[in-house]
């Protein structure tokens, strides 16, 4: 009796959003997907914390398979927490007592918030120090990562002087490009690469979907959403207003890309355009998120790197991935599982 062949696993592209410490949610999502080991990831597009998670996933998979990727992601986030434990934003007695992940009440936060509105990082950090560089030290061999044909990585950053996006891939991947994609201009000096200066990639796309369509052959894109599109309340505090403006800005290009993809899908489905004539193809969109929970976290919690908070977010990500695996994952290769129009109401 011949043994039935296992059905081929869907090949997907991963689109990973940024969001500071909230990137630990994505860590949890990836950890659960790797644990199940049911998906073949052809490529990853990431911005900021999403790019960091993507680089660790790609390199960990290259050197140690699914378990190697899980271990490397855990090591990175543990290092983030250890660096925070001895820094000025380490958990105060009040935050530990209340369990509130937002850090507005932290004794350092108010002074720090005032300082970055009066001084630039070129003034309060003239040496251009970035603690993320130490956290990344020794975790990734970028020479090996650049040569990887499997699980290709795309990292976006914003060119400060040109006002446009640069996409790092292949031989251009480096520790500096990861520092660039996560470079918040109020906190860190722009990162210089090849004579150009870069800020956080979120200003141009959070994340960028274009390379997953035009440079890859995936038919399904799975978006891991970290940054809330909807929030339950109108921000009233000055810092909350500025933070919400940044969220809206970071999501704007991403939402436009989603609408463009949906438009092309509709035109192809109606026969108004053909793949042969247009060079376009149907792309199914999927989303793993927990916006109902994430939207209740204050933006200040993106600076909270306490290990307890990070592991709570990781567990939330695992739960969201579990729900997706039990439901929408069955539609991979067949259809999109969310309509982008639902994001605009």
N, C-alpha and C positions, 0 to 999 in steps of 0.2 A: 504494500500500500504506500503510494507516494505521499510524502509529507507536503501539505499545502504551504505555499510560499507566503511569508508574512507580507502584509500590505506595505508598500513603501511609505516611509515617514514623510510628512509634509516638510518641505524646505521653506523656511521663513526668513524674513528680515526683522530684526529687532530695532525699534526706535525708542531710545531711552532719554527721558527728560532729566533736566538738572533741577536742583533745589536745595543745595547745601546739605545739612545733616539729614534732610528728608530723603536724600538718596539712599538711606538705609532701608527705606520701603522697597526700592528697586532691588537692593541686595536680597531681601526676603523673597521677592518674586523670582529672581534668578535662581536662588538656592532651591526653591521648590520645583522649578522647571528642570533643573539639573538632577535633582533627586529622582524625579520620575523618568528622566532620560528618554522622553518620547518625541523630541523635536530635533530636527536638523536645522541649525542656524547657519545660513549662508553668509550673512553680513549683519553688521551692527552700525547704526548711526547714533552717536551720543553727543550730548552737550553738557558741559560742566560736570556735576556729579554723575550724570548719565554716561559721559565719556570715560570717567574714571572706572565706573562699574564695567563698562564695555571693554576697556583695555584689560582689566583683570580677568574678565570672563574669557576673552579671546586668548590671552597668553596662558592662563591657567589650563584651558582646554588643549592648547597646542602642546604643552609640556606634561600634562597629567590627566587628560580626559575630563570627564564630568566631575570626578572627585577632586582632581587637581584644581579645577576652577572654583569649586565650593570652598576648598581650603584657602585659596589665595584671597578670595573675597572676604572670608572671615578674618584672615590675618590683617588685611588692610583696615577694616572697620575697627578691629581691636586696637590697632596702632592709632587710629584717629581718636579713640576714646582715651588711650593712655596719654597722648599729647595734650588733650584737653584737661586731664586730671591734674596736671601741674601748671596749667596756664591761668590767666586772669579770669577766664569765663568758666572755671571749674564750678561745680554745683555749690551754691551757698546753703547754709543751714535752712533758710526759709524754703528754698525750692525743694530740698530733700524732705522737709517736713510736710509740705503741702502736696507734693507729687505733681505740681504744675510744670509742664515741659516748657512753657513760655518763660523767657528770661527778662521781661521788662522790669521785674522787681529785683533783679540781681544788682548788688551794690556797684558793680563795675559798669553795667550796661548803660545806665543813664549818662554817666560821664563819657563813656566811649561814644555813645550816639551823638552827644553834643560836640565832641572833639572832631568827628569825621565831617560835621557840617561847617566847622570853622577852619579845619586844616586838611590838606590833601596828604595822601600817603608819601608824597615826595618830601613833605615836611616832617610828619611824625614818624616816618620809617625811611630815613634817607639812605640806608644801606640796602633797601629793597628786599628785606628778609621775608620769606614765605614759609611758614611751618609745613605746608603741604609737601614741599620739596623733601624734607626730612622723612615724612611719613611714607613717601613713595620710594625712598632710597633702597635699592637692592631688590625690589619686588618684581620688576619687569626688565628683561633683556630686550631692549627695543630693536637691536639688530636682528634677533630671531623673530620678533613680532612683525617686523617690516617684510620679512620673507614669507610669512604665512599665507598660503593660498586658501586655507580653510578659514571660515569665520572672519572675513575681512572687516576691518575697522575703519570707520569714517568719523573724524573729530572736527567739529566746526569751532571757529573763533572769529571774533570781529576785528577787522583791521581798523585801528583807531583813526589814522589820518586819511585813509581812502574811503572809509565809511561803507565797507563791503565785507562780505563773508569770505573767509578762506577755509577750504576743506583740506584737512591733513589726512593722508593715507599712505600706505606702503612705506617707502623709504623716508618720507617726511615725518613719520611718527617719532615722537621723542618725549622725554619727561617735560621739556619746555612747552610742547604743544598741549599737554595735559594741564600744566600750570596756566597756560593762556586761556584755554576754554573755561577755566574756573576762576578767572581773574575778575573779581568785582572791583570796579574802578575807585570806589570810595575807600576800599580796604587795602588794595595792593597797587603797586606801580605796574604799568603796562609791561607785558612780557615781550622782550625783543627777540625776534626770530628772523634770520636772513635780512637784517637791516630794517624790518618793519615791526611795528608795535601792535600788540593785540590785547583785547579785553574779552570778557565772557562771551561765549558763542550764543548765549540766549537772546541777545539783542537782534540776531539775524535768523534765528530758528531754534526752537526748543522742543524737539530736535529737528534737524533738516531731513526731510524724507526723500528729496530728489535723487540722491545717489543710490538709494535702495531700488529705485525704479529704473533709472537710466544706466547705471553701471552694474546692475545685477539682474538675475533672472528669476527672482522670487515672485511668486504670485500672491503671497500673503504677507502683510506687514502687521506685526504685533506691537502696539504702542504701550509702553509702560508709563502711565500718566502720574506725575508727582505734583506738579503745580496746579492748584485749583483754577478751574475756569469760572465756576460760580462760587460766590461766598454768601453766607446767610444774612450778613448785615452790612450796612453802609459804614465804611471806616470813618471815624470822627477824630481820633487823635492824629496829630501831625505826622508822626512816624508811620502810623497805620495807613494814612493816605498815600504817602510816598511809596510804601511797600506795595500797596495795591496797584499803583500806577506801574510799578516795575513788573508785577505779575501780568497785568493786561498787556504791557509791551512785549514781554517774553512770550506770551501766547499768540500774539497777533499774526506773525508770519506762519506759525505752525497751523493755525486755523485756516489761513488762506490756502496753504498747501493742501489741507484736507479737502477743502471745497473744490479745488482744481481737480484733484484725483476723482472726487465723486462726479464732477461734471463730465470728465473723460469717460468714466465708467458708464454713465447714462447714455452718452452719444454712441459708444461702442455697442451697448445693448440694443439700442434702437436701430442700429445699422446706419446712422447718420455719418459715421466715419468707420473706416476699416483699419485693422492693424497693419495691413500691407501698405496702405497709402499714407497712413499717419505715423507709422513707427511706434504707436502707442499700444498698450495692452490693458486688459482688465487687471486690476489689483484689488484684492480683498483686504479690507481694513478690520482690525480687531483691537480691542482696548482692554488692558488690565488696570483697574483703578479701585480706589476706595475713597472717592472724593467726599462722600458724606462724612467720613471721619477726618480726612486730611484738611478739609476746609475749616474745621473747628480749631486747628492748630494755628496759633499766632505766627506771623512771619518771623518774629524774634526767635522762635524755636528752631529755625534753620541754623542758628549759631550754637544750639545746644548739642554738644557731642558727648554727653554723659552716657556711659555704657548701658545703663538701664533704659534710657530713652531710645537709644539706637536699637537695642534688641527688641523693644516694644514695637518699633516701626518695622523691624525685620519680620517679626511674627505677623504683623498686619499685612505685610507684603506676601508672606507665605499663604495666609488665609485667602487673600484676593486671587492669588495664582491657583489655589485649590478650587475656588468657585469657577474660575475660568476653565480649568482643565475638565471639570465635571460638566460643564455646559457648553460654552461657545467654541471650545477647542474642537469639538466634533464637526464644526462647519469649515475647518481649514480646507482649502482647496476647492471649496464649493461656492461660498458667498461671503460677503461682509456681514459682520455681526453687530454693527452699529451704524447708524446714519449720522453723518456729520451735522445735518440740520438740527438734531436734538441738542447740539452744543450751543445753539444760538437762541434758545427759548428759555 
